[in-house]
Amino acid sequence: MVNDELLKSKKRRRMIQNVEGWLISLIPFVGFLLFTAVPMVISLYVSFTDVTDMYFEWDELASLSFGNYIRLFRESETFALVCKTFVNTIYYTLNIPFTMAIGLWIANLLSKNIVLRRLFRTVFFVPYVCSITAVALTWQMMYSNEGFFNVLSGLLGLPSQEWLYDSHLFMPAVIMMTVWCRLGYVIILYQAALCNFNQTYIEAARLDGASNFYIFWKIIFPLITPTTFYLLTMKLISSLQMMVEAQVLASGTIYPSGPDDSGYTVVYYLYNMSIAYPEKYGFGISAALSWLFSLFILLITGLNFKLANKWVHYDN
């Protein structure tokens, strides 16, 4: 009798735990449905309609066509601007190798037994947790005529530069700011990777007389390639969606999207299409471009995963 009561109590407790687990796991799933899946389906449907803004007629939803997709390629002005935004977006991804290379170098230094290691790690990570808008406004002042960079150029005897007014310097300025801002995240992950792999490989290499350079590139770097692959994937996806950095840096200048549209990325263009100038473009064509751009990101990510099989090594 006692055993039966204990068995029923255990079953009841297990059932309660299962229900609680399902309820907890449903919260993010419902959030995904409401704020990601449903909007995606709606945007896909809207991309085949002539909807221009939120104040649309129901008749506009009834007529479906590929007109928005055709318009992106047939209208010379729109197509030229789309191509330019794609080029600018790809140009911006140059921040990735700089951020990862500098981050790995600093992480390698911080992984050694140096004084104030935790303080340096904190200092490098602080910019990452700061608001990107606040960071961009600060760098906007640093890029001004009387800002830090031009003052430094004067001290070094170099001519001052119109960082935010020169089409050749605007995107490098955005990239420099991004490298500084995103460096801390890369350093933290690389330092964790450098401190957690099997040290017996290094000890065996030192016994064989291998140099520090050989140990790093032939042993350490292959062992941290999973972290490198993760950082490359995440930073590639986030960089392709860049908008705020260029938008805020260009604010306050006579070029809202950078001189000669040099800061005009795909996501920034999508924002202007659907929010800033819906009467000129509209929700339909912006949704069409967003889906084409999503497929482009998916293709790049898939290619990245495919190539990872050739250079990512896992320590099993």
C-alpha positions in Angstrom: 0.0 0.0 0.0 2.8 2.4 0.9 4.7 1.5 -2.2 1.6 2.2 -4.4 1.3 5.6 -2.7 5.0 6.4 -3.3 4.6 5.3 -7.0 1.6 7.5 -7.5 3.4 10.4 -5.8 6.4 10.0 -8.1 4.2 9.8 -11.2 2.3 12.9 -10.1 5.5 14.8 -9.5 6.9 13.7 -12.8 3.8 14.8 -14.6 3.9 18.3 -12.9 7.6 18.6 -13.9 6.7 17.7 -17.5 3.9 20.3 -17.6 6.1 23.0 -16.1 8.9 22.1 -18.6 6.5 22.3 -21.5 5.0 25.7 -20.3 8.5 27.1 -19.9 9.7 25.9 -23.3 6.5 27.3 -24.9 7.3 30.9 -23.9 10.1 31.4 -26.5 8.3 29.3 -29.0 5.2 31.5 -28.8 7.4 34.6 -29.0 9.1 33.2 -32.1 5.7 32.5 -33.7 4.3 36.0 -32.9 7.3 38.2 -33.6 9.2 36.2 -36.2 7.3 33.5 -38.0 4.0 35.4 -38.5 5.7 38.7 -39.6 7.8 36.7 -42.1 4.7 35.0 -43.6 3.0 38.4 -43.8 6.0 40.1 -45.4 6.3 37.3 -48.0 2.6 37.8 -48.9 3.0 41.6 -49.0 5.9 41.2 -51.4 3.5 40.1 -54.1 1.1 43.0 -53.5 1.0 46.7 -54.3 0.7 47.8 -50.6 2.5 51.1 -50.1 1.9 51.9 -46.4 -0.2 50.9 -43.4 -3.2 52.8 -44.8 -3.9 50.4 -47.6 -7.1 49.2 -49.3 -8.1 45.6 -49.0 -8.2 45.4 -52.8 -4.4 45.8 -52.8 -4.1 42.6 -50.9 -6.2 40.6 -53.4 -4.1 41.2 -56.5 -0.9 39.1 -56.4 1.9 39.4 -58.9 5.7 39.4 -59.3 5.6 43.1 -60.1 7.7 44.1 -57.1 10.5 41.6 -57.9 10.5 42.6 -61.6 10.6 46.3 -60.7 13.7 45.8 -58.6 15.6 44.6 -61.8 13.8 46.6 -64.5 13.8 50.1 -63.1 17.3 51.4 -63.8 17.4 53.8 -60.9 16.1 51.3 -58.4 18.4 48.5 -59.7 21.5 50.8 -59.6 20.7 51.8 -56.0 20.2 48.2 -55.0 23.5 47.2 -56.5 25.2 50.1 -54.7 23.8 49.1 -51.4 24.9 45.5 -51.9 28.4 46.7 -52.7 28.5 49.0 -49.6 27.2 46.1 -47.4 29.9 43.7 -48.7 32.5 46.5 -48.2 31.4 46.8 -44.6 32.1 43.1 -44.0 35.8 44.0 -44.2 35.5 44.8 -40.5 35.4 41.1 -39.8 39.0 40.1 -40.6 40.3 43.1 -38.8 38.2 42.5 -35.7 39.0 38.8 -35.5 42.7 39.2 -36.1 43.2 42.0 -33.6 40.9 40.2 -31.1 42.9 37.0 -31.4 46.2 38.8 -30.9 44.9 40.6 -27.8 43.3 37.5 -26.4 46.5 35.6 -26.9 48.3 38.3 -24.8 45.6 38.3 -22.1 45.7 34.5 -21.8 49.3 34.8 -20.4 50.0 35.6 -16.8 50.2 39.4 -17.1 49.5 42.1 -14.5 46.0 43.5 -14.4 44.7 41.0 -16.9 41.1 41.2 -15.6 41.1 45.0 -15.8 42.3 44.9 -19.4 39.6 42.3 -20.3 36.9 44.5 -18.7 38.2 47.7 -20.5 38.1 45.9 -23.8 34.6 44.5 -23.3 32.9 47.8 -22.1 32.4 49.2 -25.6 30.5 46.1 -26.7 27.8 46.6 -24.0 27.4 50.3 -24.7 24.6 51.6 -26.9 25.7 51.6 -30.5 23.9 55.0 -31.0 25.9 56.5 -28.1 29.1 55.0 -29.5 28.4 56.3 -33.0 27.6 59.9 -31.7 30.9 59.9 -29.8 32.9 58.8 -32.8 31.0 61.4 -34.9 32.6 64.1 -32.7 36.0 62.4 -33.0 35.7 62.5 -36.8 34.8 66.2 -36.9 37.3 68.8 -38.0 38.3 69.6 -34.5 38.0 66.0 -33.3 40.5 63.5 -32.0 41.7 62.1 -35.4 42.3 65.5 -37.1 44.1 66.8 -33.9 46.3 63.7 -33.9 46.9 64.2 -37.7 48.0 67.8 -37.0 50.4 66.7 -34.2 51.9 64.1 -36.6 52.2 66.8 -39.4 49.6 65.2 -41.6 46.7 67.0 -43.3 43.3 66.8 -41.7 40.6 64.7 -43.3 36.9 65.2 -44.0 36.1 61.7 -42.6 32.3 62.0 -42.8 32.3 64.1 -46.0 34.6 62.1 -48.2 33.0 59.2 -50.1 36.4 57.3 -49.9 36.8 57.7 -46.2 33.2 57.3 -44.9 33.0 53.5 -44.9 36.6 53.1 -43.6 35.5 55.4 -40.7 32.5 53.2 -40.0 34.7 50.1 -40.1 37.2 51.6 -37.7 34.4 52.4 -35.2 32.9 48.9 -35.6 36.3 47.2 -35.0 36.8 49.2 -31.8 33.2 48.6 -30.6 33.0 44.9 -31.3 36.5 43.9 -30.3 35.6 43.0 -26.7 33.2 40.2 -27.7 35.8 38.6 -29.9 38.5 38.9 -27.2 36.3 37.2 -24.6 35.4 34.2 -26.8 39.0 33.7 -28.1 40.4 33.9 -24.6 37.9 31.3 -23.4 39.0 29.1 -26.3 42.7 29.6 -25.6 42.3 28.6 -22.0 40.2 25.5 -22.5 41.8 23.3 -25.1 44.0 20.3 -24.3 47.5 21.6 -23.3 49.2 18.3 -23.8 49.6 19.1 -27.6 51.7 22.2 -26.7 53.7 20.4 -24.1 54.6 17.7 -26.6 55.5 20.3 -29.3 57.8 22.1 -26.8 59.5 18.8 -26.0 60.2 18.4 -29.7 61.7 21.8 -29.9 59.0 23.7 -31.8 59.1 27.5 -31.8 56.3 29.7 -30.4 55.3 30.8 -33.9 55.0 27.2 -35.1 53.1 26.2 -31.9 50.6 29.0 -32.4 49.9 28.5 -36.2 50.2 24.7 -36.3 48.7 23.7 -33.0 46.8 26.5 -31.2 45.1 28.1 -34.2 43.7 24.8 -35.5 42.4 23.9 -32.0 40.4 27.2 -31.8 38.9 27.0 -35.3 35.5 26.1 -33.9 35.4 29.4 -32.1 36.7 31.2 -35.2 34.0 29.6 -37.2 31.3 30.6 -34.7 32.6 34.2 -34.7 32.9 34.4 -38.4 29.3 33.1 -38.9 27.8 35.5 -36.3 29.7 38.5 -37.4 29.0 37.9 -41.1 25.3 37.7 -40.5 25.3 40.8 -38.3 27.6 42.8 -40.6 25.4 42.1 -43.6 22.5 43.7 -41.6 24.3 46.8 -40.7 22.4 50.1 -40.6 22.6 52.1 -37.4 26.3 52.7 -37.5 26.2 54.4 -40.9 22.9 56.2 -40.2 24.0 57.8 -36.9 27.5 58.7 -38.2 25.9 60.4 -41.2 23.3 62.2 -39.0 24.1 65.9 -38.6 25.9 66.1 -41.9 24.5 67.1 -45.3 24.6 63.5 -46.4 22.0 61.4 -44.6 23.3 58.2 -46.2 27.0 59.2 -46.4 28.7 61.2 -49.2 27.7 59.8 -52.6 25.6 57.2 -50.7 28.8 55.5 -49.5 27.0 54.5 -46.2 23.9 53.3 -47.9 23.6 49.6 -47.0 20.8 47.2 -47.9 19.1 47.3 -44.6 19.3 51.1 -44.5 17.8 51.2 -48.0 15.0 48.8 -46.8 14.3 51.2 -43.9 13.9 54.2 -46.3 11.8 52.1 -48.6 9.2 51.1 -46.0 9.4 53.7 -43.3 11.0 57.0 -44.5 9.7 57.1 -48.1 6.8 54.7 -48.4 5.0 56.9 -50.9 7.9 56.5 -53.3 8.6 52.8 -52.8 6.2 51.1 -50.5 5.9 48.0 -48.3 5.5 45.6 -51.3 8.8 46.4 -53.0 10.7 46.7 -49.7 9.3 43.2 -48.6 10.4 41.8 -52.0 14.0 43.2 -51.6 14.1 42.0 -48.0 13.3 38.4 -49.1 15.9 38.5 -51.8 18.4 39.8 -49.3 17.4 37.1 -46.8 18.1 34.5 -49.5 21.5 36.1 -50.2 22.4 35.9 -46.4 21.2 32.3 -46.4 23.4 31.5 -49.4 26.5 33.2 -47.8 25.9 31.4 -44.5 25.4 28.0 -46.3 28.6 28.5 -48.3 30.4 29.4 -45.0 29.2 26.1 -43.4 30.2 24.2 -46.5 33.7 25.6 -46.5 34.0 25.0 -42.8 34.4 21.3 -43.4 37.8 22.0 -45.0 39.3 24.2 -42.2 37.5 23.7 -38.9 39.0 21.1 -36.6 37.3 19.6 -33.6 39.2 18.1 -30.7 37.4 14.8 -30.2 
